[in-house]
Amino acid sequence: MRQAKLAIVGGGAAGLTAAIYAAREKLDAVLIDDYPGGQILQASVVDNYPGLPQISGEELGEAFRQHAEDKGAVFLEHRVTGIRREQEHFLLTLDDGVETDILQAESVIYAAGCHHRLLNIKGEQRLTGHGVSYCASCDAAFYPDKTVTVIGGGNTALGDALLLSRIAKTVYLVHRRDTFRASAELVEAVQQAENIRFILNAVPLELCGEKHVTGIRLQRKTDPTEQLLQTDGVFVAVGMEPDTAMVSQLVECDETGYIIAGEEGITSCPGFFAAGDIRTKSLRQVVTAVADGASCVKAAERWLQRKG
């Protein structure tokens, strides 16, 4: 059985930052992820990380990992398939694709992140990062005076449309229903925006383009005829799903599955901390994930010292 004082689950921005801070504090820590780097690796360009404008997601993710390695962080390239508490310890089940193992840890920083709900239509996977985005606040700046399309009908989708309307020439808002699920205030705001066009009762069928998005094929629920909408970018905003299934019985989560934790990452389970997109927060960005990783290490260190 492997052992560590601190187990960091997840190798995205939050987890890698936690590994850096844990290494700097000389903590007995290990980061566990079968492919460290996180969602940032999917971004073709990151333009909102301070001091590193126009860096590719792959470069930024690799820089995070290299920094952690340079500080002496320990990595286990395994997938965590289960976490349970047993007396004063946490037992993590690890899988490397060949065999399983157990890691016993006194504390855990859980930074497994979230995944975007997908449209699951033709062209989506191939064009992700090439005109298909799941984060308007990350990528809106790349579309000045362009035509973009937002897909969704909730608060995130309408908020994305408003953000894009201040940058893009035209914003199409595609929703499968004839009414929005967003707040009345947001609905009123998008209705007042002069460059937002509504396409309601419409279902996306295919994202088109070779090397970059050029259009989206739609079908209205009231009309069997398909429509090809030309667009320079597609922003998918149909929801996020936190990867909390294996810890939902261990810590308290909100009604949407996010772990309830403040800025220090302290959860309802002593010794278990939540960092990054996985926790309840208002802004999910690489900079806030980095902050969470650092804060969680400090909180975990204090907890371990009190525990003795």
ZADO-1210 file (C-alpha; in nm, 4 decimals, padded with zeros to 6 digits):
<atoms>
<atom x="00.0000" y="00.0000" z="00.0000" code="MET" pos="1"/>
<atom x="00.1318" y="00.3425" z="-00.0993" code="ARG" pos="2"/>
<atom x="00.1256" y="00.6179" z="00.1596" code="GLN" pos="3"/>
<atom x="00.1359" y="00.9995" z="00.1589" code="ALA" pos="4"/>
<atom x="00.0444" y="01.2825" z="00.3927" code="LYS" pos="5"/>
<atom x="-00.1411" y="01.4638" z="00.1137" code="LEU" pos="6"/>
<atom x="-00.3020" y="01.3258" z="-00.2016" code="ALA" pos="7"/>
<atom x="-00.3843" y="01.5738" z="-00.4793" code="ILE" pos="8"/>
<atom x="-00.6460" y="01.4329" z="-00.7151" code="VAL" pos="9"/>
<atom x="-00.6489" y="01.6008" z="-01.0551" code="GLY" pos="10"/>
<atom x="-00.3718" y="01.7472" z="-01.2689" code="GLY" pos="11"/>
<atom x="-00.5320" y="02.0626" z="-01.4045" code="GLY" pos="12"/>
<atom x="-00.4400" y="02.4176" z="-01.3094" code="ALA" pos="13"/>
<atom x="-00.5648" y="02.3760" z="-00.9506" code="ALA" pos="14"/>
<atom x="-00.3987" y="02.0408" z="-00.8925" code="GLY" pos="15"/>
<atom x="-00.0660" y="02.1394" z="-01.0475" code="LEU" pos="16"/>
<atom x="-00.0563" y="02.4605" z="-00.8451" code="THR" pos="17"/>
<atom x="-00.1295" y="02.2603" z="-00.5318" code="ALA" pos="18"/>
<atom x="00.1594" y="02.0295" z="-00.6225" code="ALA" pos="19"/>
<atom x="00.3922" y="02.3291" z="-00.6638" code="ILE" pos="20"/>
<atom x="00.2954" y="02.4788" z="-00.3272" code="TYR" pos="21"/>
<atom x="00.3102" y="02.1411" z="-00.1514" code="ALA" pos="22"/>
<atom x="00.6601" y="02.0817" z="-00.2909" code="ALA" pos="23"/>
<atom x="00.7707" y="02.4274" z="-00.1804" code="ARG" pos="24"/>
<atom x="00.6475" y="02.3491" z="00.1726" code="GLU" pos="25"/>
<atom x="00.8267" y="02.0111" z="00.1667" code="LYS" pos="26"/>
<atom x="00.5025" y="01.8263" z="00.2285" code="LEU" pos="27"/>
<atom x="00.4828" y="01.4539" z="00.1669" code="ASP" pos="28"/>
<atom x="00.2433" y="01.4930" z="-00.1245" code="ALA" pos="29"/>
<atom x="00.1602" y="01.3137" z="-00.4467" code="VAL" pos="30"/>
<atom x="-00.0446" y="01.4309" z="-00.7449" code="LEU" pos="31"/>
<atom x="-00.2574" y="01.1662" z="-00.9131" code="ILE" pos="32"/>
<atom x="-00.3837" y="01.2044" z="-01.2695" code="ASP" pos="33"/>
<atom x="-00.3603" y="00.9738" z="-01.5670" code="ASP" pos="34"/>
<atom x="-00.2949" y="01.2702" z="-01.7990" code="TYR" pos="35"/>
<atom x="-00.1874" y="01.5857" z="-01.6109" code="PRO" pos="36"/>
<atom x="-00.2681" y="01.9185" z="-01.7730" code="GLY" pos="37"/>
<atom x="-00.6437" y="01.9463" z="-01.7457" code="GLY" pos="38"/>
<atom x="-00.8949" y="02.1232" z="-01.9692" code="GLN" pos="39"/>
<atom x="-00.6531" y="02.4041" z="-02.0457" code="ILE" pos="40"/>
<atom x="-00.4752" y="02.1712" z="-02.2874" code="LEU" pos="41"/>
<atom x="-00.7789" y="02.1922" z="-02.5167" code="GLN" pos="42"/>
<atom x="-00.7561" y="02.5697" z="-02.5587" code="ALA" pos="43"/>
<atom x="-00.5847" y="02.6749" z="-02.8798" code="SER" pos="44"/>
<atom x="-00.4999" y="03.0162" z="-02.7298" code="VAL" pos="45"/>
<atom x="-00.5241" y="03.1501" z="-02.3744" code="VAL" pos="46"/>
<atom x="-00.5345" y="03.5279" z="-02.3563" code="ASP" pos="47"/>
<atom x="-00.6526" y="03.5923" z="-02.0007" code="ASN" pos="48"/>
<atom x="-00.3714" y="03.4525" z="-01.7875" code="TYR" pos="49"/>
<atom x="-00.1775" y="03.7499" z="-01.6475" code="PRO" pos="50"/>
<atom x="00.1647" y="03.8035" z="-01.7966" code="GLY" pos="51"/>
<atom x="00.1328" y="03.5338" z="-02.0636" code="LEU" pos="52"/>
<atom x="-00.0912" y="03.6744" z="-02.3387" code="PRO" pos="53"/>
<atom x="-00.1644" y="03.4652" z="-02.6463" code="GLN" pos="54"/>
<atom x="-00.0096" y="03.1500" z="-02.5001" code="ILE" pos="55"/>
<atom x="-00.1473" y="02.8187" z="-02.6217" code="SER" pos="56"/>
<atom x="-00.3324" y="02.6021" z="-02.3725" code="GLY" pos="57"/>
<atom x="-00.0858" y="02.3229" z="-02.4343" code="GLU" pos="58"/>
<atom x="00.2091" y="02.5501" z="-02.3573" code="GLU" pos="59"/>
<atom x="00.0481" y="02.6839" z="-02.0400" code="LEU" pos="60"/>
<atom x="-00.0463" y="02.3391" z="-01.9139" code="GLY" pos="61"/>
<atom x="00.3041" y="02.2109" z="-01.9857" code="GLU" pos="62"/>
<atom x="00.4547" y="02.5133" z="-01.8082" code="ALA" pos="63"/>
<atom x="00.2471" y="02.4349" z="-01.4984" code="PHE" pos="64"/>
<atom x="00.3617" y="02.0730" z="-01.5016" code="ARG" pos="65"/>
<atom x="00.7252" y="02.1608" z="-01.5654" code="GLN" pos="66"/>
<atom x="00.7196" y="02.4054" z="-01.2751" code="HIS" pos="67"/>
<atom x="00.5819" y="02.1354" z="-01.0456" code="ALA" pos="68"/>
<atom x="00.8444" y="01.8859" z="-01.1629" code="GLU" pos="69"/>
<atom x="01.1228" y="02.1396" z="-01.1139" code="ASP" pos="70"/>
<atom x="01.0100" y="02.1872" z="-00.7549" code="LYS" pos="71"/>
<atom x="01.0250" y="01.8132" z="-00.6964" code="GLY" pos="72"/>
<atom x="00.6540" y="01.7329" z="-00.7037" code="ALA" pos="73"/>
<atom x="00.5747" y="01.3620" z="-00.7127" code="VAL" pos="74"/>
<atom x="00.3366" y="01.2384" z="-00.9840" code="PHE" pos="75"/>
<atom x="00.1417" y="00.9165" z="-01.0135" code="LEU" pos="76"/>
<atom x="-00.0023" y="00.8762" z="-01.3618" code="GLU" pos="77"/>
<atom x="-00.3003" y="00.6734" z="-01.2495" code="HIS" pos="78"/>
<atom x="-00.6739" y="00.7224" z="-01.2561" code="ARG" pos="79"/>
<atom x="-00.8478" y="00.7497" z="-00.9204" code="VAL" pos="80"/>
<atom x="-01.1520" y="00.5236" z="-00.9300" code="THR" pos="81"/>
<atom x="-01.2616" y="00.5482" z="-00.5680" code="GLY" pos="82"/>
<atom x="-01.2081" y="00.7397" z="-00.2451" code="ILE" pos="83"/>
<atom x="-01.3282" y="00.6349" z="00.0980" code="ARG" pos="84"/>
<atom x="-01.2534" y="00.7337" z="00.4530" code="ARG" pos="85"/>
<atom x="-01.1364" y="00.4692" z="00.6971" code="GLU" pos="86"/>
<atom x="-01.0780" y="00.5816" z="01.0539" code="GLN" pos="87"/>
<atom x="-00.8207" y="00.8641" z="01.0367" code="GLU" pos="88"/>
<atom x="-00.7150" y="00.8085" z="00.6760" code="HIS" pos="89"/>
<atom x="-00.8412" y="00.8277" z="00.3212" code="PHE" pos="90"/>
<atom x="-00.7998" y="00.5260" z="00.0959" code="LEU" pos="91"/>
<atom x="-00.7765" y="00.6019" z="-00.2767" code="LEU" pos="92"/>
<atom x="-00.8145" y="00.3259" z="-00.5335" code="THR" pos="93"/>
<atom x="-00.5735" y="00.3763" z="-00.8234" code="LEU" pos="94"/>
<atom x="-00.5832" y="00.2276" z="-01.1718" code="ASP" pos="95"/>
<atom x="-00.2992" y="00.2560" z="-01.4240" code="ASP" pos="96"/>
<atom x="-00.4782" y="00.0586" z="-01.6930" code="GLY" pos="97"/>
<atom x="-00.3000" y="-00.2632" z="-01.6021" code="VAL" pos="98"/>
<atom x="-00.3524" y="-00.3135" z="-01.2313" code="GLU" pos="99"/>
<atom x="-00.5026" y="-00.1427" z="-00.9309" code="THR" pos="100"/>
<atom x="-00.3356" y="-00.0152" z="-00.6170" code="ASP" pos="101"/>
<atom x="-00.4310" y="00.1618" z="-00.2942" code="ILE" pos="102"/>
<atom x="-00.2941" y="00.4916" z="-00.1666" code="LEU" pos="103"/>
<atom x="-00.3410" y="00.5790" z="00.1992" code="GLN" pos="104"/>
<atom x="-00.3420" y="00.9542" z="00.2635" code="ALA" pos="105"/>
<atom x="-00.4032" y="01.1652" z="00.5706" code="GLU" pos="106"/>
<atom x="-00.5590" y="01.4469" z="00.3672" code="SER" pos="107"/>
<atom x="-00.6896" y="01.5016" z="00.0145" code="VAL" pos="108"/>
<atom x="-00.7110" y="01.7997" z="-00.2189" code="ILE" pos="109"/>
<atom x="-00.9763" y="01.7083" z="-00.4729" code="TYR" pos="110"/>
<atom x="-00.9279" y="01.9006" z="-00.7978" code="ALA" pos="111"/>
<atom x="-01.0890" y="01.6649" z="-01.0475" code="ALA" pos="112"/>
<atom x="-01.2668" y="01.9507" z="-01.2254" code="GLY" pos="113"/>
<atom x="-01.5764" y="01.9502" z="-01.4418" code="CYS" pos="114"/>
<atom x="-01.6614" y="01.8589" z="-01.7932" code="HIS" pos="115"/>
<atom x="-01.8767" y="02.0578" z="-02.0327" code="HIS" pos="116"/>
<atom x="-02.1954" y="01.9016" z="-02.1498" code="ARG" pos="117"/>
<atom x="-02.1512" y="01.8325" z="-02.5167" code="LEU" pos="118"/>
<atom x="-02.3895" y="01.8697" z="-02.8059" code="LEU" pos="119"/>
<atom x="-02.2759" y="01.5280" z="-02.9283" code="ASN" pos="120"/>
<atom x="-02.3204" y="01.6203" z="-03.2919" code="ILE" pos="121"/>
<atom x="-02.1032" y="01.5745" z="-03.5968" code="LYS" pos="122"/>
<atom x="-01.8025" y="01.8054" z="-03.6159" code="GLY" pos="123"/>
<atom x="-01.8048" y="01.9056" z="-03.2484" code="GLU" pos="124"/>
<atom x="-01.5055" y="01.7046" z="-03.1312" code="GLN" pos="125"/>
<atom x="-01.3002" y="01.7733" z="-03.4428" code="ARG" pos="126"/>
<atom x="-01.3542" y="02.1519" z="-03.4286" code="LEU" pos="127"/>
<atom x="-01.3196" y="02.2012" z="-03.0529" code="THR" pos="128"/>
<atom x="-01.0493" y="02.4637" z="-03.0116" code="GLY" pos="129"/>
<atom x="-01.0899" y="02.5621" z="-03.3752" code="HIS" pos="130"/>
<atom x="-01.3950" y="02.7802" z="-03.3544" code="GLY" pos="131"/>
<atom x="-01.5874" y="02.5683" z="-03.1067" code="VAL" pos="132"/>
<atom x="-01.5562" y="02.6984" z="-02.7507" code="SER" pos="133"/>
<atom x="-01.7198" y="02.6246" z="-02.4167" code="TYR" pos="134"/>
<atom x="-01.6026" y="02.9444" z="-02.2464" code="CYS" pos="135"/>
<atom x="-01.7051" y="03.2852" z="-02.3802" code="ALA" pos="136"/>
<atom x="-01.5105" y="03.4753" z="-02.1144" code="SER" pos="137"/>
<atom x="-01.2001" y="03.2858" z="-02.2269" code="CYS" pos="138"/>
<atom x="-01.2374" y="03.3209" z="-02.6039" code="ASP" pos="139"/>
<atom x="-01.4700" y="03.6135" z="-02.6820" code="ALA" pos="140"/>
<atom x="-01.1765" y="03.8445" z="-02.7489" code="ALA" pos="141"/>
<atom x="-01.0855" y="03.6439" z="-03.0596" code="PHE" pos="142"/>
<atom x="-01.4041" y="03.7480" z="-03.2422" code="TYR" pos="143"/>
<atom x="-01.4019" y="04.1281" z="-03.2875" code="PRO" pos="144"/>
<atom x="-01.6511" y="04.2280" z="-03.5581" code="ASP" pos="145"/>
<atom x="-01.7187" y="03.8608" z="-03.6360" code="LYS" pos="146"/>
<atom x="-02.0375" y="03.6571" z="-03.6439" code="THR" pos="147"/>
<atom x="-02.0730" y="03.4081" z="-03.3599" code="VAL" pos="148"/>
<atom x="-02.3367" y="03.1662" z="-03.2380" code="THR" pos="149"/>
<atom x="-02.4268" y="03.0760" z="-02.8804" code="VAL" pos="150"/>
<atom x="-02.6129" y="02.7530" z="-02.8162" code="ILE" pos="151"/>
<atom x="-02.8187" y="02.7272" z="-02.4991" code="GLY" pos="152"/>
<atom x="-03.1019" y="02.8902" z="-02.3085" code="GLY" pos="153"/>
<atom x="-02.9893" y="02.9258" z="-01.9486" code="GLY" pos="154"/>
<atom x="-02.8104" y="03.1991" z="-01.7555" code="ASN" pos="155"/>
<atom x="-02.4692" y="03.0991" z="-01.8896" code="THR" pos="156"/>
<atom x="-02.5821" y="03.1059" z="-02.2516" code="ALA" pos="157"/>
<atom x="-02.7533" y="03.4441" z="-02.2255" code="LEU" pos="158"/>
<atom x="-02.4637" y="03.5872" z="-02.0279" code="GLY" pos="159"/>
<atom x="-02.2258" y="03.4620" z="-02.2973" code="ASP" pos="160"/>
<atom x="-02.4422" y="03.6214" z="-02.5660" code="ALA" pos="161"/>
<atom x="-02.4328" y="03.9569" z="-02.3877" code="LEU" pos="162"/>
<atom x="-02.0568" y="03.9388" z="-02.3446" code="LEU" pos="163"/>
<atom x="-02.0073" y="03.8508" z="-02.7103" code="LEU" pos="164"/>
<atom x="-02.2475" y="04.1241" z="-02.8245" code="SER" pos="165"/>
<atom x="-01.9989" y="04.3817" z="-02.6983" code="ARG" pos="166"/>
<atom x="-01.7234" y="04.2377" z="-02.9157" code="ILE" pos="167"/>
<atom x="-01.8719" y="04.0548" z="-03.2127" code="ALA" pos="168"/>
<atom x="-02.0667" y="04.2128" z="-03.4999" code="LYS" pos="169"/>
<atom x="-02.3588" y="03.9687" z="-03.4807" code="THR" pos="170"/>
<atom x="-02.4524" y="03.7105" z="-03.2190" code="VAL" pos="171"/>
<atom x="-02.6985" y="03.4332" z="-03.2962" code="TYR" pos="172"/>
<atom x="-02.8617" y="03.2753" z="-02.9915" code="LEU" pos="173"/>
<atom x="-02.9857" y="02.9255" z="-03.0709" code="VAL" pos="174"/>
<atom x="-03.2194" y="02.7528" z="-02.8268" code="HIS" pos="175"/>
<atom x="-03.4194" y="02.4357" z="-02.8612" code="ARG" pos="176"/>
<atom x="-03.7263" y="02.5849" z="-02.6915" code="ARG" pos="177"/>
<atom x="-03.9316" y="02.8996" z="-02.7483" code="ASP" pos="178"/>
<atom x="-03.8670" y="03.0325" z="-02.3967" code="THR" pos="179"/>
<atom x="-03.5459" y="03.0749" z="-02.2007" code="PHE" pos="180"/>
<atom x="-03.4581" y="02.9208" z="-01.8638" code="ARG" pos="181"/>
<atom x="-03.2491" y="03.2260" z="-01.7697" code="ALA" pos="182"/>
<atom x="-03.3453" y="03.4965" z="-01.5226" code="SER" pos="183"/>
<atom x="-03.5944" y="03.7591" z="-01.6357" code="ALA" pos="184"/>
<atom x="-03.3269" y="04.0259" z="-01.6034" code="GLU" pos="185"/>
<atom x="-03.0938" y="03.8464" z="-01.8443" code="LEU" pos="186"/>
<atom x="-03.3738" y="03.7749" z="-02.0897" code="VAL" pos="187"/>
<atom x="-03.4656" y="04.1428" z="-02.0950" code="GLU" pos="188"/>
<atom x="-03.1029" y="04.2417" z="-02.1462" code="ALA" pos="189"/>
<atom x="-03.0498" y="04.0149" z="-02.4478" code="VAL" pos="190"/>
<atom x="-03.3789" y="04.1278" z="-02.5977" code="GLN" pos="191"/>
<atom x="-03.2577" y="04.4862" z="-02.5822" code="GLN" pos="192"/>
<atom x="-02.9215" y="04.4116" z="-02.7430" code="ALA" pos="193"/>
<atom x="-02.9396" y="04.5298" z="-03.1039" code="GLU" pos="194"/>
<atom x="-02.6946" y="04.2749" z="-03.2473" code="ASN" pos="195"/>
<atom x="-02.8324" y="03.9576" z="-03.0855" code="ILE" pos="196"/>
<atom x="-03.0542" y="03.7504" z="-03.3152" code="ARG" pos="197"/>
<atom x="-03.2777" y="03.4742" z="-03.1780" code="PHE" pos="198"/>
<atom x="-03.3186" y="03.1348" z="-03.3402" code="ILE" pos="199"/>
<atom x="-03.5682" y="02.9484" z="-03.1244" code="LEU" pos="200"/>
<atom x="-03.7191" y="02.6007" z="-03.1422" code="ASN" pos="201"/>
<atom x="-03.4051" y="02.4952" z="-03.3266" code="ALA" pos="202"/>
<atom x="-03.1832" y="02.1907" z="-03.2778" code="VAL" pos="203"/>
<atom x="-02.8165" y="02.1869" z="-03.3922" code="PRO" pos="204"/>
<atom x="-02.7359" y="01.8916" z="-03.6181" code="LEU" pos="205"/>
<atom x="-02.3785" y="01.9486" z="-03.7329" code="GLU" pos="206"/>
<atom x="-02.0872" y="02.1889" z="-03.6944" code="LEU" pos="207"/>
<atom x="-01.9330" y="02.2597" z="-04.0318" code="CYS" pos="208"/>
<atom x="-01.5851" y="02.3572" z="-04.1472" code="GLY" pos="209"/>
<atom x="-01.2527" y="02.2009" z="-04.2363" code="GLU" pos="210"/>
<atom x="-00.9787" y="02.3610" z="-04.0265" code="LYS" pos="211"/>
<atom x="-01.2098" y="02.6102" z="-03.8524" code="HIS" pos="212"/>
<atom x="-01.5821" y="02.6535" z="-03.7943" code="VAL" pos="213"/>
<atom x="-01.7644" y="02.8086" z="-04.0882" code="THR" pos="214"/>
<atom x="-02.1237" y="02.7219" z="-04.0083" code="GLY" pos="215"/>
<atom x="-02.3774" y="02.5242" z="-03.8149" code="ILE" pos="216"/>
<atom x="-02.6535" y="02.3108" z="-03.9589" code="ARG" pos="217"/>
<atom x="-02.9860" y="02.3491" z="-03.7768" code="LEU" pos="218"/>
<atom x="-03.3353" y="02.2127" z="-03.7908" code="GLN" pos="219"/>
<atom x="-03.6392" y="02.3994" z="-03.6619" code="ARG" pos="220"/>
<atom x="-03.8835" y="02.1903" z="-03.4660" code="LYS" pos="221"/>
<atom x="-04.1681" y="02.3407" z="-03.6657" code="THR" pos="222"/>
<atom x="-04.0018" y="02.2945" z="-04.0059" code="ASP" pos="223"/>
<atom x="-03.8365" y="01.9762" z="-04.1397" code="PRO" pos="224"/>
<atom x="-03.6179" y="02.1825" z="-04.3730" code="THR" pos="225"/>
<atom x="-03.2582" y="02.2121" z="-04.2503" code="GLU" pos="226"/>
<atom x="-03.0885" y="02.5497" z="-04.2269" code="GLN" pos="227"/>
<atom x="-02.7173" y="02.6263" z="-04.2684" code="LEU" pos="228"/>
<atom x="-02.6197" y="02.9209" z="-04.0507" code="LEU" pos="229"/>
<atom x="-02.2865" y="03.0774" z="-04.1399" code="GLN" pos="230"/>
<atom x="-02.0802" y="03.1693" z="-03.8353" code="THR" pos="231"/>
<atom x="-01.7184" y="03.2303" z="-03.7406" code="ASP" pos="232"/>
<atom x="-01.7452" y="03.0709" z="-03.3998" code="GLY" pos="233"/>
<atom x="-01.9760" y="02.8552" z="-03.1899" code="VAL" pos="234"/>
<atom x="-02.0027" y="02.8869" z="-02.8127" code="PHE" pos="235"/>
<atom x="-02.1656" y="02.5850" z="-02.6509" code="VAL" pos="236"/>
<atom x="-02.3381" y="02.6721" z="-02.3230" code="ALA" pos="237"/>
<atom x="-02.5626" y="02.3796" z="-02.2399" code="VAL" pos="238"/>
<atom x="-02.4248" y="02.3231" z="-01.8911" code="GLY" pos="239"/>
<atom x="-02.1378" y="02.1803" z="-01.6898" code="MET" pos="240"/>
<atom x="-02.1144" y="01.8578" z="-01.4947" code="GLU" pos="241"/>
<atom x="-01.8788" y="01.8354" z="-01.1962" code="PRO" pos="242"/>
<atom x="-01.6813" y="01.5134" z="-01.1609" code="ASP" pos="243"/>
<atom x="-01.8013" y="01.4441" z="-00.8083" code="THR" pos="244"/>
<atom x="-01.9774" y="01.1095" z="-00.8439" code="ALA" pos="245"/>
<atom x="-01.7201" y="00.9145" z="-00.6444" code="MET" pos="246"/>
<atom x="-01.7108" y="01.1642" z="-00.3536" code="VAL" pos="247"/>
<atom x="-02.0771" y="01.2632" z="-00.3323" code="SER" pos="248"/>
<atom x="-02.1240" y="01.0363" z="-00.0276" code="GLN" pos="249"/>
<atom x="-01.8082" y="01.1711" z="00.1367" code="LEU" pos="250"/>
<atom x="-01.8661" y="01.5472" z="00.1192" code="VAL" pos="251"/>
<atom x="-02.1647" y="01.7782" z="00.1030" code="GLU" pos="252"/>
<atom x="-02.2525" y="01.8968" z="-00.2494" code="CYS" pos="253"/>
<atom x="-02.5081" y="02.1466" z="-00.3740" code="ASP" pos="254"/>
<atom x="-02.8117" y="02.0529" z="-00.5807" code="GLU" pos="255"/>
<atom x="-02.6082" y="02.0610" z="-00.9035" code="THR" pos="256"/>
<atom x="-02.3318" y="01.8359" z="-00.7732" code="GLY" pos="257"/>
<atom x="-02.0608" y="02.0913" z="-00.6917" code="TYR" pos="258"/>
<atom x="-01.8720" y="02.0427" z="-00.3647" code="ILE" pos="259"/>
<atom x="-01.9696" y="02.3056" z="-00.1108" code="ILE" pos="260"/>
<atom x="-01.6463" y="02.4803" z="-00.0126" code="ALA" pos="261"/>
<atom x="-01.5194" y="02.8342" z="00.0295" code="GLY" pos="262"/>
<atom x="-01.1960" y="02.9934" z="-00.0884" code="GLU" pos="263"/>
<atom x="-00.9835" y="02.7788" z="00.1441" code="GLU" pos="264"/>
<atom x="-01.1397" y="02.4648" z="-00.0007" code="GLY" pos="265"/>
<atom x="-01.2644" y="02.3401" z="00.3356" code="ILE" pos="266"/>
<atom x="-01.5450" y="02.0873" z="00.2935" code="THR" pos="267"/>
<atom x="-01.7847" y="01.9089" z="00.5281" code="SER" pos="268"/>
<atom x="-01.5347" y="01.6221" z="00.5579" code="CYS" pos="269"/>
<atom x="-01.2347" y="01.7009" z="00.7825" code="PRO" pos="270"/>
<atom x="-00.9090" y="01.6725" z="00.5912" code="GLY" pos="271"/>
<atom x="-01.0780" y="01.6771" z="00.2507" code="PHE" pos="272"/>
<atom x="-01.0369" y="01.9967" z="00.0461" code="PHE" pos="273"/>
<atom x="-01.1895" y="02.1017" z="-00.2870" code="ALA" pos="274"/>
<atom x="-01.0058" y="02.3154" z="-00.5431" code="ALA" pos="275"/>
<atom x="-01.0837" y="02.4552" z="-00.8855" code="GLY" pos="276"/>
<atom x="-01.3964" y="02.4145" z="-01.0936" code="ASP" pos="277"/>
<atom x="-01.5216" y="02.1321" z="-00.8730" code="ILE" pos="278"/>
<atom x="-01.6260" y="02.3612" z="-00.5878" code="ARG" pos="279"/>
<atom x="-01.9073" y="02.6120" z="-00.5506" code="THR" pos="280"/>
<atom x="-01.7881" y="02.9456" z="-00.6915" code="LYS" pos="281"/>
<atom x="-01.9046" y="03.2245" z="-00.9202" code="SER" pos="282"/>
<atom x="-01.6130" y="03.2301" z="-01.1653" code="LEU" pos="283"/>
<atom x="-01.4442" y="02.9246" z="-01.3113" code="ARG" pos="284"/>
<atom x="-01.1244" y="03.0344" z="-01.4850" code="GLN" pos="285"/>
<atom x="-00.7638" y="02.9205" z="-01.4871" code="VAL" pos="286"/>
<atom x="-00.6636" y="03.2088" z="-01.2587" code="VAL" pos="287"/>
<atom x="-00.9235" y="03.1161" z="-00.9958" code="THR" pos="288"/>
<atom x="-00.8216" y="02.7500" z="-01.0190" code="ALA" pos="289"/>
<atom x="-00.4602" y="02.8466" z="-00.9549" code="VAL" pos="290"/>
<atom x="-00.5651" y="03.0503" z="-00.6517" code="ALA" pos="291"/>
<atom x="-00.7670" y="02.7565" z="-00.5183" code="ASP" pos="292"/>
<atom x="-00.4724" y="02.5199" z="-00.5484" code="GLY" pos="293"/>
<atom x="-00.2491" y="02.7475" z="-00.3417" code="ALA" pos="294"/>
<atom x="-00.5171" y="02.8162" z="-00.0791" code="SER" pos="295"/>
<atom x="-00.5982" y="02.4473" z="-00.0355" code="CYS" pos="296"/>
<atom x="-00.2373" y="02.3562" z="00.0336" code="VAL" pos="297"/>
<atom x="-00.2197" y="02.6165" z="00.3087" code="LYS" pos="298"/>
<atom x="-00.5470" y="02.4913" z="00.4574" code="ALA" pos="299"/>
<atom x="-00.4341" y="02.1280" z="00.4334" code="ALA" pos="300"/>
<atom x="-00.1001" y="02.2104" z="00.5931" code="GLU" pos="301"/>
<atom x="-00.2719" y="02.3762" z="00.8890" code="ARG" pos="302"/>
<atom x="-00.5057" y="02.0790" z="00.9243" code="TRP" pos="303"/>
<atom x="-00.2167" y="01.8300" z="00.9211" code="LEU" pos="304"/>
<atom x="-00.0297" y="02.0307" z="01.1827" code="GLN" pos="305"/>
<atom x="-00.3315" y="02.0344" z="01.4131" code="ARG" pos="306"/>
<atom x="-00.3831" y="01.6632" z="01.3546" code="LYS" pos="307"/>
<atom x="-00.0239" y="01.5984" z="01.4546" code="GLY" pos="308"/>
</atoms>
